[in-house]
Amino acid sequence: MKILLATSELHPFSKTGGLADMVGALAKFLAKAGHTVGVVTPLYGSVKVDRATLQPLDWRLDLSIGLRVAHGTIKTHTTAEGVTVYFVDQPELYGRPELYNDSAGDYPDNPERFIFLSRAAVNLARYLPLAVRPEVLHAHDWQTGLVPLYVYHGRTREAWLKSPKTFFTIHNLAYQGRYEGPRYGSTGLPWDYFHTEGAEFHRDFNMLKAGVAFADQVTTVSPSYAEEIKQIEQGCGLEGLLKRRAETLSGILNGVDYEEWNTTANPHLPAAYSAADLTGKDHCKAALQLEYGLPVRPDVPLFGTVGRLADQKGVDIQLEALEVMLEEDIQFVMLGSGSKPFEEGYRALAEKFPGKIACRFGFSQGLSHRVEAGCDFFVMPSRYEPCGLNQMYSLRYGTVPIVRGTGGLNDSVIDIKEDVSLANGIKFRDYSAAALTKAMYKAKVLFKESELFAHYRANGIAVDFSWERTCQDYVKLYKRKG
């Protein structure tokens, strides 16, 4: 198949979160499976690529944004897997050090920046040479939410007879690209798409809603999340539209790139290990305790977490639970950054319980691997989680995840109450510190039950969340809609 992906960020060139990882991996494994794959993404000032190697296309983008015309070009880069990256080069819009914001907050022209990106993606899909002209145009998150609408407009108003099928993936429904209603005027589209079943949302302009309303197929990054967002608790105001589009809504669990996330040939780990021989994992635990300045004790359960310190991630109930659990004989390590009050909460715990908890603020790719490998348990008590990746990394690393049963956490972790033979993690349901504390107590007991603990670890390592598998699910969906 010929497939074009549209995204505002793409690993390894630009990244603020999981969106970049997911699109980068999807493109890579679609290409490895033999498909013709392109990705449209901005050429930000911070993009990590040797610009001298970029190939300019004989292609000008003269696209209207409201009352003015913005001029841009396309520069291409071909990855080792054969993915063609179409960088949209428009310095006025993208030549900034950060992707979406600076110290003053979100860039005020973000709607126009991503209107231009969506128009550029559709322009490429319509006019690329036949050999690479896509049959599938797959847009990701609110920044490319207008892609399906532009294609729909082309089909219905401009007789675009061989337009690609459009797919729109919601990575996090809480972020919708919602702006004042008049900003819709910058799209250049007729105002008759600005209504309650289209791009309008309580008189505002909602870019994600446009993607949901006009895509041929809407997906989320886990089956459970696809169901949850149809309910008022997690629908973020769009549950009605999502229910009406239920026949075109499905969830596909994100995959893991095991070429990067592995325990046998990983430059970030101090020792290698596998399901057949976990000796190296013991070395990783001892090395992690040393790195964090904790006593090296193989007999104590080591808990850990990596991620953003944000409400979504359940940091509030984790801090409460740790107040109780750190009275026990356990250790805890944290890697992350975010909310200042949450950072202060961890610092206070480190002062209160020296030798039991240690924190590293910020992010380090290498250290994230070492936390996953060195811990006995990985804690993810998310308030909601569209997919989540760390629980999947944990499973492959033989680290038992403790998760709240929501979204992708629910889909990827199996509690012993659900299946004794396949149990690989500890799951709780209530969003409360008491429920998390109970789950951590269960983990402490499990740690002492060596045979059962080994059973959990072996089950986790055996689970296949490979991108090859996930890629097949997307291709089946592409073909069914095609």
Helices and strands as residue ranges (DSSP letters): E 2-6, H 18-32, E 36-42, G 51-53, E 55-65, E 68-78, E 84-89, H 91-94, E 101-102, E 105-106, H 110-127, E 136-140, G 142-144, H 147-157, E 165-170, E 178-179, G 181-187, G 191-193, E 200-201, E 204-206, H 207-214, E 217-220, H 223-228, H 239-244, G 246-248, E 249-251, H 279-291, E 302-309, G 311-313, H 315-325, E 331-338, H 340-352, E 357-361, H 365-374, E 377-380, H 390-396, E 400-404, H 407-412, E 426-428, H 433-448, H 450-462, H 467-481
